[in-house]
Amino acid sequence: MISRRDFLQATAVAAALTAGSGLGPLGRAAAQQKLSQADILRFEPQGQVTILHVADIHAQLMPLQFREPAVNLGVGEVKGLPPHLTDAAFREHFKIAAGSADAFALTSDDFVALARNYGRMGGLDRIATLVKAVRAERGDDKVLLLDGGDTWQGSWSALQTKGQDMVEVMSALKLDAMTSHWEFTLGAERVKEIVEAAPFAFLAQNIRDKEWNEPVFPPRKVFEKGGVKVAVIGQALPRTAVANPRWMFPDWEFGIREDELQKQVEEARAEGAAIVVLLSHDGFDVDRKLASRVKGIDVILTAHTHDAMPGLIRVGQTALVASGSHGKFVSRLDIAVKDGKVADIRFKLMPVFADAIAPDPEMAALVTKLRAPYAAELAKEIGRTESLLYRRGNFNGSFDDLICDAMLSQRDAEIALSPGFRWGGSLLPGEAITWEAITNATAITYPNCYRMEMTGAQLKEILEDVADNIFHPDPYFQGGGDMVRIGGMGYAIDVGKPMGSRISGLTHLKSGKPVDASRKYVVAGWASVNEGTQGPPIWDVVRDHVAAAKTITIKPNDAVKVSGA
């Protein structure tokens, strides 16, 4: 991060106060007095063009807590490379001081203590403040604002308005272009309706009509900024039709489409583009491989895997940028062009510390207006948590454990399956579990919680299939996401083994007995991609469980034994 020295100086007092103990009011006061909006915005400008990038906001209008993963494993050639570093290894790689603002924003170490010190992150009104400040500094004619997708889904208000609340705030932010993934779970007709009316470009070079193999959306758009032509090519999640219900967009086909992307780059160059940007929702490892195979891309703004990295990763002449999720960060790139090509890139990952950034009044008013019909319901307290509830991690998260516990109890199941979704905020011990907190982790358009019988063999097959989707050594066969979360069952996984042989030791936790391949077990789950799935919406299942328990305590989950990492 360009301003690391400034951040370390600004948070030295707070870091000293945090060492080895919990944080009281003095620690929080010191941090907030030292960490300022000016620190976050401080940047030495250069060149003709500034690009601002956000990604994976998941419809989070308000500041929140979001703990980064403690486990993020890489396999094959990317083993041990960023973004597959966490906590101490991550800090060492990027030279981040323990207890600092950067450490809180980018790792899971001491999360509860640091969260109470540094407060929440994100919020569209704070993002608006940063965006407007950069535009004021550089001039509108030099700044390009791009969104990596997963924007219209992830909250109760977005679900109720079919993404309209997020469309309105991004329009007010004067977004230039976006690409997509979860947007498609609103259904093809709704997506087309929004795209036709939106004031920003919706780009996806890799989506085709199944009947005629024609592009469904514009593949690229050329912007002129600072007297320089900037070509932005969109790349939607290639595996959308596998990861999400195909019946919601039955006439569209996805894919990586390397050859078509190369043509887009060449055509953009022929049109005079001095900067070629891939606005991608591939996921970081897919984009890292793509950068080694498609020539002529200057910058890949990557998304989907929610990685946040305070430095550029270079593959040949291509710079990869990972801007995190949930509105926690805004990336800034200042690009100098000389003799018709990129000469230099200066980069900063700006952390959106809600307590340090003044809310933009216009955006704050719009957010309040959009949330007003749901505000009372969202604020309703369902119960409280004594445990840290978080989501990210390759194998489990305590919020996912809560969801699994809810399905086991409310659906009278022996085993529960919950998808390895990465979106949804974190709750600190002692905080209220509100309707908003529950729906931030569950708000999708196919929420039905099914109850059915599965054999032990079928359960192993599911685990093997998901594991290959995550740990296949070739990134092009990965879909991102984390392992399916399991309630009531444990297993062992060797991530280094091939498909079909990674999973072993399936155990029914209540009985302590091995899972019998031929026996049928009552299984509850949600987010099935099958059309017509029956059952109550998962948010009602979780609400009823929390209301009955009143206070939630999640025991440490050691039911998954990992090797080969």
QUITAQUI-V717903 format. One record per residue. N is the residue number from 1. RES is the residue in one letter. SS is DSSP state (@ for helix, = for strand, . for the rest). PSI is psi in degrees with one decimal (none if undefined). BURIAL is I if it has 9 or more other ideal C-beta (glycine too) atoms within 8 Angstrom, else O. Layout:
N&RES&SS&PSI&BURIAL / N&RES&SS&PSI&BURIAL
This chain:
1&M&.&131.6&I / 2&I&.&-40.3&O / 3&S&.&25.8&I / 4&R&@&-42.4&I / 5&R&@&-42.2&O / 6&D&@&-42.2&I / 7&F&@&-41.8&I / 8&L&@&-38.5&I / 9&Q&@&-41.7&O / 10&A&@&-26.1&I / 11&T&.&14.2&I / 12&A&@&-42.2&I / 13&V&@&-46.1&I / 14&A&@&-39.6&I / 15&A&@&-40.9&I / 16&A&@&-38.7&O / 17&L&@&-27.8&I / 18&T&@&-18.6&I / 19&A&.&119.5&O / 20&G&.&7.4&O / 21&S&.&172.1&O / 22&G&.&167.4&O / 23&L&.&127.7&I / 24&G&.&-170.5&O / 25&P&@&-34.6&O / 26&L&@&-43.1&O / 27&G&@&-43.3&I / 28&R&@&-42.5&I / 29&A&@&-43.0&O / 30&A&@&-43.8&I / 31&A&@&-46.7&I / 32&Q&@&-28.0&I / 33&Q&@&-32.3&O / 34&K&@&-32.2&I / 35&L&.&117.5&I / 36&S&.&164.8&O / 37&Q&@&-37.9&I / 38&A&@&-37.5&O / 39&D&@&-44.7&I / 40&I&@&-37.2&I / 41&L&@&-15.6&I / 42&R&.&127.0&O / 43&F&.&139.4&I / 44&E&.&104.2&O / 45&P&.&157.4&I / 46&Q&.&163.2&O / 47&G&.&-170.8&I / 48&Q&.&-20.2&I / 49&V&=&136.0&I / 50&T&=&128.0&I / 51&I&=&128.9&I / 52&L&=&137.6&I / 53&H&=&132.1&I / 54&V&=&158.4&I / 55&A&.&153.3&I / 56&D&.&42.4&I / 57&I&.&-28.7&I / 58&H&.&45.8&I / 59&A&.&22.2&I / 60&Q&.&100.2&I / 61&L&.&-28.1&I / 62&M&.&155.8&O / 63&P&.&149.8&I / 64&L&=&173.8&I / 65&Q&=&140.5&I / 66&F&.&109.6&I / 67&R&.&129.5&I / 68&E&.&160.5&I / 69&P&.&146.3&I / 70&A&.&-19.1&O / 71&V&.&119.4&I / 72&N&.&86.7&I / 73&L&.&139.8&I / 74&G&.&151.3&I / 75&V&.&163.0&I / 76&G&@&-136.0&O / 77&E&@&-19.3&O / 78&V&@&5.0&I / 79&K&.&124.8&I / 80&G&.&6.1&O / 81&L&.&153.6&I / 82&P&.&139.2&I / 83&P&.&12.9&I / 84&H&.&49.4&I / 85&L&.&142.0&I / 86&T&.&156.8&I / 87&D&@&-121.1&I / 88&A&@&-40.7&O / 89&A&@&-39.7&O / 90&F&@&-46.5&I / 91&R&@&-41.1&I / 92&E&@&-42.7&O / 93&H&@&-43.3&O / 94&F&@&9.4&I / 95&K&.&56.5&O / 96&I&.&132.6&I / 97&A&.&136.9&I / 98&A&.&140.4&I / 99&G&.&-4.5&I / 100&S&.&171.8&I / 101&A&@&-42.4&I / 102&D&@&-40.3&I / 103&A&@&-42.7&I / 104&F&@&-45.3&I / 105&A&@&-30.4&I / 106&L&@&-8.5&I / 107&T&.&175.9&I / 108&S&.&-6.4&I / 109&D&.&133.5&I / 110&D&.&37.0&I / 111&F&@&-44.2&I / 112&V&@&-47.3&I / 113&A&@&-45.3&I / 114&L&@&-33.4&I / 115&A&@&-38.6&I / 116&R&@&-20.0&I / 117&N&@&-49.4&I / 118&Y&@&-13.9&I / 119&G&.&-165.3&I / 120&R&.&167.5&I / 121&M&=&160.7&I / 122&G&.&-161.7&I / 123&G&.&124.9&I / 124&L&@&-27.8&I / 125&D&@&-32.0&I / 126&R&@&-40.2&I / 127&I&@&-42.2&I / 128&A&@&-38.7&I / 129&T&@&-45.3&I / 130&L&@&-44.5&I / 131&V&@&-45.6&I / 132&K&@&-36.4&I / 133&A&@&-42.3&I / 134&V&@&-41.2&I / 135&R&@&-39.2&I / 136&A&@&-37.8&O / 137&E&@&-45.2&O / 138&R&@&-25.5&I / 139&G&.&136.9&O / 140&D&@&-32.2&O / 141&D&@&-6.6&O / 142&K&@&-7.4&I / 143&V&=&133.9&I / 144&L&=&122.7&I / 145&L&=&121.5&I / 146&L&=&145.5&I / 147&D&=&127.7&I / 148&G&.&4.3&I / 149&G&.&-178.4&I / 150&D&.&50.6&I / 151&T&.&-36.9&I / 152&W&.&3.7&I / 153&Q&.&143.3&I / 154&G&.&3.7&I / 155&S&.&165.0&I / 156&W&@&-42.4&I / 157&S&@&-36.3&I / 158&A&@&-38.6&I / 159&L&@&-44.7&I / 160&Q&@&-31.9&O / 161&T&.&5.9&I / 162&K&.&42.9&O / 163&G&.&-2.1&I / 164&Q&@&-34.5&O / 165&D&@&-41.5&I / 166&M&@&-34.1&I / 167&V&@&-41.3&I / 168&E&@&-41.5&I / 169&V&@&-36.5&I / 170&M&@&-32.0&I / 171&S&@&-42.5&I / 172&A&@&-29.1&I / 173&L&.&-7.0&I / 174&K&.&48.5&O / 175&L&.&140.2&I / 176&D&.&-42.3&I / 177&A&=&156.1&I / 178&M&=&163.7&I / 179&T&.&-161.2&I / 180&S&.&162.7&I / 181&H&.&-81.9&I / 182&W&@&-18.5&I / 183&E&@&-34.5&I / 184&F&@&-15.9&I / 185&T&@&-1.2&I / 186&L&@&-10.4&I / 187&G&.&148.9&I / 188&A&@&-43.5&I / 189&E&@&-41.1&O / 190&R&@&-41.2&I / 191&V&@&-47.0&I / 192&K&@&-37.5&O / 193&E&@&-44.9&O / 194&I&@&-46.4&I / 195&V&@&-39.2&I / 196&E&@&-28.5&O / 197&A&@&-15.3&O / 198&A&.&145.5&I / 199&P&.&-0.2&O / 200&F&.&161.0&I / 201&A&=&140.5&I / 202&F&=&106.2&I / 203&L&.&137.1&I / 204&A&.&95.3&I / 205&Q&.&-15.4&I / 206&N&.&19.8&I / 207&I&.&130.0&I / 208&R&=&148.6&I / 209&D&=&130.9&I / 210&K&.&-34.2&O / 211&E&.&-45.4&O / 212&W&.&-3.0&O / 213&N&.&33.5&O / 214&E&.&151.6&O / 215&P&=&136.9&I / 216&V&.&-37.0&O / 217&F&.&159.8&I / 218&P&.&135.4&I / 219&P&.&-30.3&I / 220&R&=&164.9&I / 221&K&=&139.9&I / 222&V&=&125.7&I / 223&F&=&147.0&I / 224&E&=&116.9&O / 225&K&=&128.7&I / 226&G&.&31.1&O / 227&G&.&10.5&O / 228&V&=&137.3&I / 229&K&=&125.8&I / 230&V&=&117.1&I / 231&A&=&125.4&I / 232&V&=&119.4&I / 233&I&=&131.1&I / 234&G&=&143.4&I / 235&Q&=&102.1&I / 236&A&.&166.0&I / 237&L&.&120.5&I / 238&P&.&-26.7&I / 239&R&.&27.5&I / 240&T&@&-41.3&I / 241&A&@&-10.0&I / 242&V&@&-42.8&O / 243&A&@&-26.1&I / 244&N&.&167.3&I / 245&P&.&116.5&I / 246&R&@&-29.5&O / 247&W&@&-12.6&O / 248&M&@&-17.3&I / 249&F&@&62.2&I / 250&P&.&-19.5&O / 251&D&.&7.6&O / 252&W&=&143.0&I / 253&E&=&143.7&I / 254&F&.&-156.8&I / 255&G&.&168.4&O / 256&I&.&-46.3&I / 257&R&.&59.6&I / 258&E&@&-47.6&I / 259&D&@&-41.8&O / 260&E&@&-36.7&I / 261&L&@&-42.4&I / 262&Q&@&-40.0&I / 263&K&@&-39.5&O / 264&Q&@&-41.3&I / 265&V&@&-46.9&I / 266&E&@&-39.5&I / 267&E&@&-38.8&I / 268&A&@&-42.2&I / 269&R&@&-40.7&I / 270&A&@&-27.5&O / 271&E&.&-1.7&I / 272&G&.&12.9&O / 273&A&.&124.0&I / 274&A&.&-23.1&I / 275&I&=&128.3&I / 276&V&=&121.5&I / 277&V&=&131.5&I / 278&L&=&113.4&I / 279&L&=&100.5&I / 280&S&=&147.9&I / 281&H&.&35.2&I / 282&D&.&-32.0&I / 283&G&.&151.0&I / 284&F&@&-47.4&I / 285&D&@&-35.7&I / 286&V&@&-44.4&I / 287&D&@&-31.5&I / 288&R&@&-43.2&I / 289&K&@&-42.8&I / 290&L&@&-40.4&I / 291&A&@&-26.5&I / 292&S&@&-10.2&O / 293&R&@&-29.1&O / 294&V&.&122.5&I / 295&K&.&146.9&O / 296&G&.&2.6&I / 297&I&.&126.4&I / 298&D&.&-43.6&I / 299&V&=&133.5&I / 300&I&=&116.7&I / 301&L&=&101.0&I / 302&T&=&158.2&I / 303&A&.&-170.6&I / 304&H&.&-47.8&I / 305&T&.&5.4&I / 306&H&.&19.1&I / 307&D&.&140.8&I / 308&A&=&120.2&I / 309&M&.&130.8&I / 310&P&.&26.5&I / 311&G&.&154.7&I / 312&L&.&144.6&O / 313&I&=&124.1&I / 314&R&=&134.7&O / 315&V&=&103.7&O / 316&G&.&-125.5&O / 317&Q&.&4.6&O / 318&T&=&133.0&I / 319&A&=&129.4&I / 320&L&=&135.4&I / 321&V&=&130.2&I / 322&A&=&115.7&I / 323&S&=&15.2&I / 324&G&.&-157.1&I / 325&S&.&171.7&I / 326&H&.&21.7&I / 327&G&.&16.0&I / 328&K&.&-23.0&I / 329&F&=&153.8&I / 330&V&=&125.3&I / 331&S&=&140.8&I / 332&R&=&130.0&I / 333&L&=&122.7&I / 334&D&=&125.4&I / 335&I&=&125.6&I / 336&A&=&130.6&I / 337&V&=&133.1&I / 338&K&=&132.5&O / 339&D&.&38.2&O / 340&G&.&12.4&O / 341&K&=&165.6&O / 342&V&=&126.4&I / 343&A&=&-31.9&O / 344&D&=&150.7&O / 345&I&=&127.9&I / 346&R&=&133.4&I / 347&F&=&145.8&I / 348&K&=&133.9&I / 349&L&=&107.6&I / 350&M&=&115.7&I / 351&P&=&134.7&I / 352&V&.&77.8&I / 353&F&=&114.0&I / 354&A&.&-34.4&I / 355&D&.&-21.1&I / 356&A&.&-13.4&I / 357&I&.&130.3&I / 358&A&.&129.1&O / 359&P&.&138.0&I / 360&D&.&123.5&I / 361&P&@&-41.5&O / 362&E&@&-45.1&O / 363&M&@&-38.2&I / 364&A&@&-40.7&I / 365&A&@&-40.3&O / 366&L&@&-43.8&I / 367&V&@&-44.3&I / 368&T&@&-43.3&O / 369&K&@&-44.1&O / 370&L&@&-32.5&I / 371&R&@&-14.6&I / 372&A&@&-43.8&O / 373&P&@&-16.9&O / 374&Y&@&-2.3&I / 375&A&@&-46.0&O / 376&A&@&-42.5&O / 377&E&@&-42.8&O / 378&L&@&-35.1&I / 379&A&@&-9.7&I / 380&K&.&127.4&O / 381&E&=&124.4&O / 382&I&=&-35.3&I / 383&G&=&-164.8&I / 384&R&=&159.2&I / 385&T&=&137.2&I / 386&E&.&-7.8&O / 387&S&.&155.9&I / 388&L&.&124.8&I / 389&L&=&117.4&I / 390&Y&.&168.9&I / 391&R&.&-40.1&I / 392&R&.&150.0&I / 393&G&.&143.6&I / 394&N&.&-30.6&I / 395&F&.&-30.7&I / 396&N&.&164.2&I / 397&G&.&149.0&I / 398&S&@&-28.5&I / 399&F&@&-36.5&I / 400&D&@&-37.2&I / 401&D&@&-39.9&I / 402&L&@&-43.9&I / 403&I&@&-42.5&I / 404&C&@&-42.9&I / 405&D&@&-39.2&I / 406&A&@&-42.3&I / 407&M&@&-39.0&I / 408&L&@&-42.6&I / 409&S&@&-46.9&I / 410&Q&@&-25.2&I / 411&R&.&7.6&I / 412&D&.&56.9&O / 413&A&.&157.3&I / 414&E&.&-34.0&I / 415&I&=&142.3&I / 416&A&=&141.9&I / 417&L&=&125.8&I / 418&S&=&133.2&I / 419&P&=&152.0&I / 420&G&=&51.9&I / 421&F&.&147.4&I / 422&R&.&-8.1&I / 423&W&.&153.4&I / 424&G&.&134.1&I / 425&G&.&172.2&I / 426&S&=&149.2&I / 427&L&=&136.3&I / 428&L&.&155.1&I / 429&P&.&134.4&O / 430&G&.&-9.2&O / 431&E&.&158.9&O / 432&A&=&142.2&O / 433&I&=&100.1&I / 434&T&=&169.8&I / 435&W&@&-35.4&I / 436&E&@&-43.0&I / 437&A&@&-41.1&I / 438&I&@&-47.1&I / 439&T&@&-24.7&I / 440&N&@&-23.6&I / 441&A&.&-3.2&I / 442&T&.&-5.2&I / 443&A&.&94.4&I / 444&I&.&168.6&I / 445&T&.&0.3&I / 446&Y&.&68.3&I / 447&P&.&2.1&I / 448&N&=&134.1&I / 449&C&=&105.6&I / 450&Y&=&164.0&I / 451&R&=&121.0&I / 452&M&=&172.6&O / 453&E&=&138.6&O / 454&M&=&145.6&I / 455&T&=&163.1&I / 456&G&@&-36.5&I / 457&A&@&-39.1&O / 458&Q&@&-38.7&O / 459&L&@&-42.3&I / 460&K&@&-38.9&I / 461&E&@&-40.7&O / 462&I&@&-47.0&I / 463&L&@&-41.0&I / 464&E&@&-42.0&I / 465&D&@&-45.7&O / 466&V&@&-40.1&I / 467&A&@&-38.1&I / 468&D&@&-33.5&I / 469&N&@&-27.0&I / 470&I&@&-40.1&I / 471&F&@&15.9&I / 472&H&.&133.8&I / 473&P&.&-21.3&O / 474&D&.&114.6&O / 475&P&@&-27.9&I / 476&Y&@&-15.7&O / 477&F&@&6.9&O / 478&Q&.&148.2&I / 479&G&.&4.3&I / 480&G&.&-164.4&I / 481&G&.&177.3&I / 482&D&=&171.3&I / 483&M&=&146.0&I / 484&V&=&136.1&I / 485&R&=&142.7&I / 486&I&=&133.0&I / 487&G&=&136.5&I / 488&G&.&-0.1&I / 489&M&=&144.5&I / 490&G&=&164.7&I / 491&Y&=&168.5&I / 492&A&=&146.2&I / 493&I&=&132.5&I / 494&D&=&102.6&I / 495&V&.&-14.4&I / 496&G&.&-7.2&O / 497&K&.&164.8&O / 498&P&.&172.6&O / 499&M&.&133.9&O / 500&G&.&-10.5&O / 501&S&.&14.6&O / 502&R&.&-31.1&I / 503&I&=&135.0&I / 504&S&=&173.9&O / 505&G&=&33.8&O / 506&L&=&128.4&I / 507&T&=&131.5&I / 508&H&=&112.5&I / 509&L&.&-38.9&I / 510&K&.&-41.4&O / 511&S&.&-20.7&O / 512&G&.&7.8&O / 513&K&=&152.1&O / 514&P&=&144.9&O / 515&V&.&126.4&I / 516&D&.&123.2&O / 517&A&.&-30.4&O / 518&S&.&-14.1&O / 519&R&.&146.3&O / 520&K&=&134.5&O / 521&Y&=&145.9&I / 522&V&=&119.4&I / 523&V&=&134.8&I / 524&A&=&145.2&I / 525&G&=&178.1&I / 526&W&=&171.4&I / 527&A&.&35.8&I / 528&S&.&139.3&I / 529&V&.&-2.9&O / 530&N&.&134.0&O / 531&E&.&141.2&O / 532&G&.&13.0&O / 533&T&.&133.1&I / 534&Q&.&150.2&O / 535&G&.&164.0&I / 536&P&.&153.6&O / 537&P&=&143.5&I / 538&I&@&-31.4&I / 539&W&@&-32.0&I / 540&D&@&-36.4&O / 541&V&@&-46.0&I / 542&V&@&-42.9&I / 543&R&@&-46.4&I / 544&D&@&-37.2&I / 545&H&@&-46.5&I / 546&V&@&-41.8&I / 547&A&@&-37.4&I / 548&A&@&-38.4&O / 549&A&@&-31.4&O / 550&K&.&-50.2&O / 551&T&=&128.9&O / 552&I&=&128.2&I / 553&T&.&122.7&O / 554&I&.&121.2&I / 555&K&.&149.6&O / 556&P&.&134.4&O / 557&N&.&110.1&I / 558&D&.&27.2&O / 559&A&.&-12.0&I / 560&V&=&121.6&I / 561&K&=&118.8&I / 562&V&=&135.2&I / 563&S&=&173.5&I / 564&G&.&9.1&I / 565&A&.&none&O
